[in-house]
């Protein structure tokens, strides 16, 4: 039986995005089921607190937004009554 990895720490690399100026723009990508396990659901709003050499991420609202519905559930249904052919 395989156990889930510990949620305590992750090692990431700061990458960069191309930019129209000479200095590269730092870029940090976070993804994985460990985010969900730590309470960061898809669509959750987060706060990023910045300190020297430290970023602290916190969920702002505990209730994740409602999952998107299928497109056909957004189209209103029109009742045409009984049909006579």
KOLSENU-76241 format. One record per residue (C-alpha): y, z, x; residue number from 1. Coordinates in steps of 0.001 Angstrom, whole numbers, plus 500000, padded with zeros to 6 digits. Example, Ala and Ser with C-alpha at 12.3 -4.5 7.8 and 13.67 -1.06 7.14 Angstrom:
2
   north      up    east  num
  495500  507800  512300    1
  498940  507140  513670    2
REM end
This chain:
85
   north      up    east  num
  500000  500000  500000    1
  503419  498996  501359    2
  506332  501334  500771    3
  509944  500276  500250    4
  512159  500477  503333    5
  514313  503569  503685    6
  517787  503263  502193    7
  519493  505188  504952    8
  520719  502447  507257    9
  520782  498708  507850   10
  521730  496727  510939   11
  523980  493725  510236   12
  525975  491303  512358   13
  529629  490501  511771   14
  529800  486728  511609   15
  532793  484478  511090   16
  534092  481839  508719   17
  535788  478705  509965   18
  539556  478889  509515   19
  542454  476522  510073   20
  543942  478866  512680   21
  542656  479602  516201   22
  541272  483121  515566   23
  537936  483317  513710   24
  537898  485157  510372   25
  535328  488026  510421   26
  532701  487790  507702   27
  530115  490359  506624   28
  527362  489398  504153   29
  525410  492036  502255   30
  522392  491014  500196   31
  518963  492285  499306   32
  517039  494440  496856   33
  518087  497496  498881   34
  521594  497100  497377   35
  520151  497358  493884   36
  517989  500321  494920   37
  521116  502033  496245   38
  522887  501619  492884   39
  524797  498368  493480   40
  523718  496302  490457   41
  524671  492642  490119   42
  528186  492491  488654   43
  529106  496092  489526   44
  532663  496706  490678   45
  532937  498397  494068   46
  535624  500109  496095   47
  535759  499564  499856   48
  537305  502405  501821   49
  538337  501342  505314   50
  538390  503731  508270   51
  538345  502943  511994   52
  534874  501490  512756   53
  533619  502402  509267   54
  533442  500826  505805   55
  532453  502968  502838   56
  531292  501151  499697   57
  531291  502971  496359   58
  530465  501807  492842   59
  533582  502149  490674   60
  531935  502024  487253   61
  528478  503403  486711   62
  527686  501047  483817   63
  526914  497530  485056   64
  528375  494773  482872   65
  526213  493172  480212   66
  523935  490489  481610   67
  525052  486930  480835   68
  523487  485525  477691   69
  521878  482125  477398   70
  524319  479361  476487   71
  522639  478681  473133   72
  523265  482287  472060   73
  527022  481698  472469   74
  527101  478742  470033   75
  527923  479909  466506   76
  525343  479228  463818   77
  526611  477448  460690   78
  524817  478125  457426   79
  524733  474856  455468   80
  522962  476386  452460   81
  520030  474644  450750   82
  519559  471017  451707   83
  518743  468362  449122   84
  517264  465145  450462   85
REM end
